[in-house]
Amino acid sequence: MKSEKSVWKRTSLLLLIALASMFAGLVVWSPLEIDERAHIERFTRLSVKSVRADMDADFEGRILAQIRLARVLGLDESPSHHHWETNASLFISHYPGYVSLQWVDPTYRVRWTSPEDSELQEKNGYDLSADPATRPPLEAALNHEGPAVLTPFFRLRNGRLGRRIIVPIRQGEKFLGFVVGIFDVEQALDSMLVDHAEVGYGVSVSEAGQEFYRMRGTSRDNDRRWGQETDLQLAGVTWRIRVWPQPELVSEIRSRL
């Protein structure tokens, strides 16, 4: 009997030690896990704000430059082709991702395209109003529905995703046509986010629930757990930006705690 009690005491003691060890582990690790989560969430929150700010500033700069070009073209009702080509080439060289710039006349026909060997299906003389997806944005721009209007996505001749930014040209109250900037979506967003490419987080952009861009070389690991989102309003559409830390970044944060 005494032996059984001794065995029971020893067993109880071992059990208490084990439970105490488990509790001590929880006490030690729980604050670290909470600290880790706080660090990752804080970093991701700051990152999504930074991505949004850069995209907003870059896109606004492109639109304002296109508006300025439209005003310059509006100074002369019949500019020379050389004048157009000089301004269009300068514009395209300053903004990576643009594949073409078009002057569309008041009847919605393409007057000039720069460069002429661009990735567009529609060349000089093409009636843009024949495209049912492009006519409504043209009419919206004509009716003063914002200084610039984005068309829906379409496919460039090389199969990549493209989009148009439409800005009306006016001389006082007289309507002279449109400046239409066409950009390669992936190239344009890559250039906008170049400073974020090596920071350690993934970025995706979607519209109406459909993802159309994801930063090159990023995985979806940690997206569901750590991803954060914000909206960007531009030229009549809303883009949803999503940012999440890559596995290497999470490991680095953990190693520093």
Secondary structure as UniProt FT lines:
FT   HELIX           2..74
FT   HELIX           81..94
FT   TURN            96..97
FT   STRAND          98..104
FT   TURN            106..107
FT   STRAND          109..114
FT   TURN            116..117
FT   TURN            124..125
FT   HELIX           128..130
FT   TURN            132..134
FT   HELIX           135..142
FT   TURN            143..144
FT   STRAND          149..150
FT   STRAND          154..155
FT   TURN            157..158
FT   STRAND          161..171
FT   TURN            172..173
FT   STRAND          174..184
FT   HELIX           185..192
FT   HELIX           194..196
FT   TURN            197..198
FT   STRAND          201..207
FT   TURN            208..209
FT   STRAND          210..214
FT   TURN            216..217
FT   TURN            221..222
FT   HELIX           223..226
FT   STRAND          228..234
FT   TURN            235..236
FT   STRAND          237..245
FT   HELIX           247..256
//
